[in-house]
Amino acid sequence: MKIINATFFVKDDKRNEFLATVKPLIEATLLEEGCIDYHLYESFEEPNRFVMIENWENQEAINEHNKNPLLLNLFKNMPTYSAKQAIIRISTIEE
C-alpha cells in the first residue's frame, strides 16, 4: 500500500477557490480503481493549512490517478492558491 500526505498552505483570499477545485477532485478520486482513501483535513492550529491523506493499493493506481484532469487542474492552479511550497511525503507499507 502507498500512502501520500500532501500538505498545502493556502492563501486566505484563495481558500474558497482551492476548496472549490479540490471538492470535485476528491469525489472523483474516491471512485478510482486502487483508491482506498482520499481525504482532506484542515489544521486547527494553522488556518488554511490543509493535508490530503491518500491511501492507494499500489503505484500503478497512483500513476493512473496522476492523469486525472481534475488533479492536473489543481496542480496548474496551486501556484495561485499557495502561500508557500507544498510538502509531499510518500510512504510504502508492506503487507
C-alpha positions as CSV (number, residue, x, y, z in Angstrom):
1,M,0.0,0.0,0.0
2,K,1.2,3.5,-0.8
3,I,0.4,6.5,1.5
4,I,0.7,10.1,0.3
5,N,0.5,13.0,2.7
6,A,0.3,16.3,0.8
7,T,0.3,19.5,2.9
8,F,-0.9,22.7,1.3
9,F,-0.5,26.2,2.6
10,V,-3.3,28.2,1.0
11,K,-3.6,32.0,0.9
12,D,-6.5,33.4,2.9
13,D,-8.1,35.0,-0.2
14,K,-7.7,31.8,-2.3
15,R,-9.3,29.4,0.3
16,N,-12.7,29.2,-1.4
17,E,-11.2,28.7,-4.9
18,F,-8.9,26.0,-3.5
19,L,-11.8,24.2,-1.9
20,A,-14.0,24.5,-5.0
21,T,-11.2,22.9,-7.0
22,V,-10.5,20.1,-4.5
23,K,-14.1,19.0,-3.8
24,P,-14.8,17.5,-7.2
25,L,-11.3,16.0,-7.3
26,I,-12.0,14.2,-4.0
27,E,-15.4,13.0,-5.2
28,A,-13.9,11.6,-8.4
29,T,-10.8,10.1,-6.9
30,L,-12.7,8.1,-4.4
31,L,-14.3,6.2,-7.4
32,E,-10.9,5.5,-9.0
33,E,-9.6,1.9,-9.1
34,G,-7.0,1.3,-6.5
35,C,-8.0,4.3,-4.3
36,I,-8.5,3.1,-0.7
37,D,-9.0,6.5,1.0
38,Y,-8.6,10.1,-0.2
39,H,-9.4,12.8,2.4
40,L,-8.7,16.5,3.0
41,Y,-8.2,17.8,6.6
42,E,-7.5,21.3,7.9
43,S,-5.3,22.2,10.8
44,F,-6.9,23.6,13.9
45,E,-3.6,25.4,14.8
46,E,-2.9,26.9,11.4
47,P,-5.9,28.0,9.4
48,N,-5.6,27.3,5.6
49,R,-3.1,24.6,6.2
50,F,-4.6,21.5,4.6
51,V,-3.4,17.9,4.5
52,M,-4.6,15.5,1.8
53,I,-4.2,11.9,3.0
54,E,-4.3,9.4,0.3
55,N,-4.1,5.6,0.6
56,W,-3.5,3.6,-2.6
57,E,-3.3,-0.1,-3.4
58,N,-0.2,0.3,-5.4
59,Q,2.0,2.7,-7.5
60,E,0.1,1.8,-10.7
61,A,-3.1,3.2,-9.2
62,I,-1.2,6.4,-8.3
63,N,0.2,6.6,-11.9
64,E,-3.3,6.5,-13.3
65,H,-4.6,9.0,-10.8
66,N,-1.8,11.4,-11.8
67,K,-3.5,11.6,-15.2
68,N,-6.8,12.7,-13.7
69,P,-7.8,16.1,-15.4
70,L,-9.1,17.4,-12.0
71,L,-5.8,16.7,-10.4
72,L,-3.9,18.3,-13.3
73,N,-6.1,21.4,-12.9
74,L,-5.3,21.5,-9.2
75,F,-1.6,21.3,-10.0
76,K,-2.0,24.1,-12.6
77,N,-3.7,26.4,-10.0
78,M,-1.5,25.6,-6.9
79,P,0.9,28.5,-7.6
80,T,-2.0,30.9,-7.4
81,Y,-3.5,29.3,-4.3
82,S,-0.3,28.7,-2.4
83,A,1.2,30.9,0.3
84,K,4.3,28.6,0.3
85,Q,5.6,25.4,-1.2
86,A,3.5,22.3,-0.6
87,I,5.1,19.3,1.2
88,I,4.6,15.9,-0.3
89,R,5.5,12.7,1.6
90,I,5.1,9.2,0.2
91,S,5.4,6.0,2.2
92,T,5.1,2.4,1.4
93,I,3.6,-0.1,3.7
94,E,4.4,-3.8,3.1
95,E,1.5,-6.1,3.8
